[in-house]
Amino acid sequence: MNEVTRLLKAHRSIRKFTDQPVSDEIIDEIVTCGQAAATSSNIQAVTVIRVRKTETREQLAALAGNQEYVVSAGAFLVFCADVARPRFACEMQGGRFAQGMTEQFLIATVDVALTAQNCVVAAESLGLGICYIGGIRNHPQAVADLLQLPEDVYPVFGLCLGFSAQSPQTKPRLPLSVVLQEEYYPAHQNQQAIEAYDQQMRDYYRSRTGGKKASSWSQEMRALTGKESRPQLREFLSGRGFSMR
Ligand SMILES: Cc1cc2nc3c(=O)[nH]c(=O)nc-3n(C[C@H](O)[C@H](O)[C@H](O)COP(=O)(O)O)c2cc1C
């Protein structure tokens, strides 16, 4: 255990922010830390767009399902998977870009996640709170239009950053014994451990919502994975050049 591991384990999403602005210096430092993350073949397939205009933030908040903290957070960043820049470099060298490879989609998306999580850890270490906003994929084309994203670039998620005006509990995670395995994938899911976690999550939601919500993890997974989720993404991605061949 050290300061870093303690910080990592103390993470919780923040959805209420004070009015205190986040300076350019802080954002520069955070995104520089993001850039230091490992990146597939040094492709650095990430562009981070800081959205300052209130009007754009309001539109993004609405598109994300009326998530008002997109507007109230001290800063809002959109993390884009970007193969337009490596494409430019390839063509600059007289190459022919192999558009639409599934591998490119995967490495750009992984690069975004690694970069963003480095930003998150840096932000939290500087005393800021954060909340990822996957909701911007509800209407990906509208978001791409608002941010003037070119072909070969897609918005993966947003990130609210700011000084926290709340202090929520950390959300319990699955037992380590469920997630960390030795040598092979287990022959059976560990139902007993999942049920124990379900109980923990019910208690967590009950205490966090004053009894209003008391669903378990497996109930949440039933709701989440028992329905089609953002089916518009496939066509959207294909239209941007990510045809997954
Ligand atoms: C890629 C991604 C997208 C997310 N999108 C949203 C979102 O749109 N709105 C929101 O309130 N939280 C969002 N979250 C936050 C998760 O709900 C949260 O991380 C999860 O419930 C675990 O809680 P914790 O972060 O407090 O530990 C997102 C998290 C990730 C990693």
The ligand as an SDF file (V2000), in Angstrom:
LIG
                    3D

 31 33  0  0  0  0  0  0  0  0999 V2000
  -16.9640    4.6380  -20.0580 C   0  0  0  0  0  0  0  0  0  0  0  0
  -17.8510    5.0550  -18.9040 C   0  0  0  0  0  0  0  0  0  0  0  0
  -19.0080    5.7500  -19.1540 C   0  0  0  0  0  0  0  0  0  0  0  0
  -19.8130    6.2110  -18.0960 C   0  0  0  0  0  0  0  0  0  0  0  0
  -20.8970    6.9760  -18.3780 N   0  0  0  0  0  0  0  0  0  0  0  0
  -21.5840    7.5530  -17.3600 C   0  0  0  0  0  0  0  0  0  0  0  0
  -22.6320    8.4740  -17.6450 C   0  0  0  0  0  0  0  0  0  0  0  0
  -22.9770    8.7560  -18.7890 O   0  0  0  0  0  0  0  0  0  0  0  0
  -23.2380    9.0770  -16.5790 N   0  0  0  0  0  0  0  0  0  0  0  0
  -22.8840    8.8210  -15.2820 C   0  0  0  0  0  0  0  0  0  0  0  0
  -23.4800    9.4230  -14.3720 O   0  0  0  0  0  0  0  0  0  0  0  0
  -21.9030    7.9390  -14.9930 N   0  0  0  0  0  0  0  0  0  0  0  0
  -21.2380    7.3150  -15.9950 C   0  0  0  0  0  0  0  0  0  0  0  0
  -20.2030    6.4520  -15.7270 N   0  0  0  0  0  0  0  0  0  0  0  0
  -19.8230    6.2010  -14.3210 C   0  0  0  0  0  0  0  0  0  0  0  0
  -20.1940    4.7860  -13.8750 C   0  0  0  0  0  0  0  0  0  0  0  0
  -21.5790    4.6870  -13.6790 O   0  0  0  0  0  0  0  0  0  0  0  0
  -19.4140    4.4810  -12.5790 C   0  0  0  0  0  0  0  0  0  0  0  0
  -18.0360    4.5410  -12.8380 O   0  0  0  0  0  0  0  0  0  0  0  0
  -19.7680    3.1060  -12.0210 C   0  0  0  0  0  0  0  0  0  0  0  0
  -21.1150    3.0290  -11.6220 O   0  0  0  0  0  0  0  0  0  0  0  0
  -18.8970    2.7860  -10.8050 C   0  0  0  0  0  0  0  0  0  0  0  0
  -19.0660    3.8030   -9.8170 O   0  0  0  0  0  0  0  0  0  0  0  0
  -17.8430    4.6680   -9.2830 P   0  0  0  0  0  0  0  0  0  0  0  0
  -17.1720    5.3210  -10.4530 O   0  0  0  0  0  0  0  0  0  0  0  0
  -18.4480    5.6800   -8.3400 O   0  0  0  0  0  0  0  0  0  0  0  0
  -16.9310    3.7150   -8.5740 O   0  0  0  0  0  0  0  0  0  0  0  0
  -19.4430    5.9240  -16.7470 C   0  0  0  0  0  0  0  0  0  0  0  0
  -18.2740    5.1870  -16.5080 C   0  0  0  0  0  0  0  0  0  0  0  0
  -17.4860    4.7570  -17.5600 C   0  0  0  0  0  0  0  0  0  0  0  0
  -16.2190    3.9870  -17.2610 C   0  0  0  0  0  0  0  0  0  0  0  0
  1  2  1  0
  2  3  1  0
  2 30  2  0
  3  4  2  0
  4  5  1  0
  4 28  1  0
  5  6  2  0
  6  7  1  0
  6 13  1  0
  7  8  2  0
  7  9  1  0
  9 10  1  0
 10 11  2  0
 10 12  1  0
 12 13  2  0
 13 14  1  0
 14 15  1  0
 14 28  1  0
 15 16  1  0
 16 17  1  0
 16 18  1  0
 18 19  1  0
 18 20  1  0
 20 21  1  0
 20 22  1  0
 22 23  1  0
 23 24  1  0
 24 25  2  0
 24 26  1  0
 24 27  1  0
 28 29  2  0
 29 30  1  0
 30 31  1  0
M  END
$$$$
